[in-house]
Amino acid sequence: MTIEVKNLVKKFGSFAALDGVDLKVNDGELLALLGPSGSGKTTLLRIIAGLDWPDSGEVAFNGEDALAQGARERHVGFVFQHYALFRHMSVFENVAFGLRVQPRAIRKDEATIRRRVKELLDLVQLDWLADRYPSQLSGGQRQRIALARALAIEPRILLLDEPFGALDAKVRKELRKWLRSLHHEIHVTSIFVTHDQEEALEVANRVVVMDKGRIEQIGSPDDVYETPATAFVHGFIGESIELPVHVVDGAVRFGERALNLAADGLAPGASKLFVRRHDMLVGPPGSGAFEGAVQHVRNFGPVQRAEVALSGGETIEIDAPRDRELRAGDTIGLRPRRYRIFAG
Amino acid sequence: MGAIAARRRTLPGFGLTMGLTLTWLSVIILIPLAGLLLKSTELSLDQFWAIVSSRRTLNALRVSFGLAFAAACVNLVMGSIVVWALVRYRFPGRRIFDAIVDVPFALPTAVAGVALTSLFAEKGWLGAPLAALGIKVAFTPVGIFVAMIFIGIPFVVRTVQPVLQDIDAEIEEAAGSLGASRWQTIIRVILPSLAPALLTGLALAFARAVGEYGSVIFIAGNLPNVSEIAPLLIVIRLSEFRYADATAIAVVMLVVSFVIIFAVNRLQRWAQDRVPVR
């Protein structure tokens, strides 16, 4: 099932939750919608599910208008951040719910329903919890049951809203891996919303980065990390050093200092220089684009994280390998190995 | 036993609060009731039975419990609809309607009785059109029924309201996305979650209606065997200085009420076990 979203706009009062969103989701892919809170990612997901309606724009499943249908007809599996399990039903009945409410004409007989629920509980590896109630399960177990319940109706699309957001870090990591392998197994077109970049990069085939109701970049996890399309994406994904620079006459200036960095194709004016922390190489004073004094050093396993006050005013944090120990008070030169400059 | 001992250690104040609780409940509830039972022992078993099984007593009990139950059932249905509208929809005057629900709590029951009587009397605003249809409300058992509905409705609304407010919209969205119709969502998801609160509301409205005296006696007509409620019969017996008779009827009411409330409590416990707290 492919999903096509065209020029979607949704306003809550004067706040534009979605401000002209276009997106194509390929059949069988696992897509992450990544962005800070308020970026519109959950609104987009809910509109695709039919739980919310856009002010304007189109949503099509396999080329067929989805907005003409309600949530009930769309055949979309939805997994909520807070599970939304039915408290008064056993795990078994929760998973069976979607099968039991089918129109009589296509409803399966009891034996088939039982077999199907058993399969699903096996799939999420929780068949031994069938008779328990949701309140007796851990968060991770509840979310797996919620997933099994969503899969019971054999959804054409699976949508997950911050599926691991309410779980602790360790369970989260396990479930991430598990979700990826599950998707590999069942191959249903899936979209999940997250504000956790690590989660998006680790799990998804493609990542959609959103901010303020707009899509900033769509690409593979490598793409969005290695070649961020905008300043926002660079700042949001991975740890970045952000420095205000000026492009003047084909040269990049940082304060009074001209940096010997290529300024090809850059519009003149105020810009921002982005460098990953580990792409800032340390050398002797005068050797690089920047000069600075080391303020603090802290060791994190293979790297040392140093706070450096640049001559020019800004203080940055860099991650340097441990082969050359830095000390507070050292004066060093810094050369960005890789960098991006964005206007604005 | 072990559990109680453990709780006692971790949470201080068990002895003090338990002592106060027992003393208070004894002074307020148990001692008066024990006095009632004691008084009834002045009667021999035969006398007791004669009073209780007399036609007038039985009819009064039937009117009280039967109509109270019917009124509680009506309140359960209508109260649920009121709650649904108050919680789920935003409409002008919602707060005012919400406040109006509490009026039967606060209004002196005699005032309510007089108001209902004049409203439903043969020449009253509602009584006249109903009389044209051949329905007499005031001074008949129907009047008792109406008064019992009036005083019972806030119990259902106020017990169910917070529980419905607590039900997450996500639960309904989940049911919808799993293919449930609106009706299926209500029957299979919302009502079962509300069941314990509904039962509590039913029990409270019922208990209130059984014990109601003030509003009912104005509208009832108080015809023995037809529209005479048990509490009124007790008052009549007291005014005739037949204290033992009054006590015997009171004891029966006490026992029947207790059995019914206990049964509803069990039912509610059972429903609650099926909807464990998150």
Contacts between the chains, C-beta under 8 A, distances in Angstrom:
chain1	res1	chain2	res2	distance
A	49	B	177	6.0
A	50	B	177	7.3
A	51	B	173	5.2
A	51	B	176	7.6
A	51	B	177	6.9
A	70	B	176	7.5
A	71	B	173	7.1
A	71	B	176	4.7
A	71	B	177	4.8
A	72	B	176	5.5
A	72	B	177	7.3
A	72	B	179	5.6
A	72	B	180	7.2
A	72	B	181	6.9
A	74	B	177	7.7
A	75	B	179	7.6
A	76	B	177	6.1
A	77	B	177	7.2
A	78	B	173	7.3
A	78	B	174	6.9
A	78	B	177	4.4
A	80	B	170	5.1
A	80	B	173	7.6
A	80	B	174	6.4
A	82	B	168	7.5
A	82	B	170	6.6
A	84	B	168	6.6
A	84	B	170	4.1
A	84	B	171	5.4
A	84	B	173	7.1
A	84	B	174	4.2
A	85	B	174	7.9
A	86	B	171	6.7
A	86	B	174	7.7
A	86	B	175	7.7
A	86	B	189	5.8
A	86	B	193	7.9
A	87	B	193	6.5
A	87	B	275	5.4
A	87	B	276	6.7
A	87	B	278	6.7
A	88	B	192	4.5
A	88	B	193	5.6
A	88	B	195	7.7
A	88	B	274	5.3
A	88	B	275	4.2
A	89	B	192	7.9
A	97	B	175	7.2
A	97	B	178	5.6
A	97	B	180	7.3
A	97	B	188	7.5
A	98	B	178	3.8
A	98	B	179	5.6
A	98	B	180	7.9
A	100	B	188	7.8
A	101	B	175	7.6
A	101	B	178	6.7
A	101	B	179	5.5
A	101	B	180	4.2
A	101	B	181	7.3
A	101	B	184	4.8
A	101	B	188	7.0
A	102	B	179	6.2
A	133	B	274	7.9
A	133	B	276	5.4
A	135	B	276	4.1
A	135	B	277	6.7
A	135	B	278	5.8
A	136	B	276	7.4
A	149	B	174	7.8
A	149	B	178	6.9
A	150	B	177	7.7
A	150	B	178	7.4
A	152	B	178	7.5
A	153	B	178	5.9
A	153	B	179	5.8
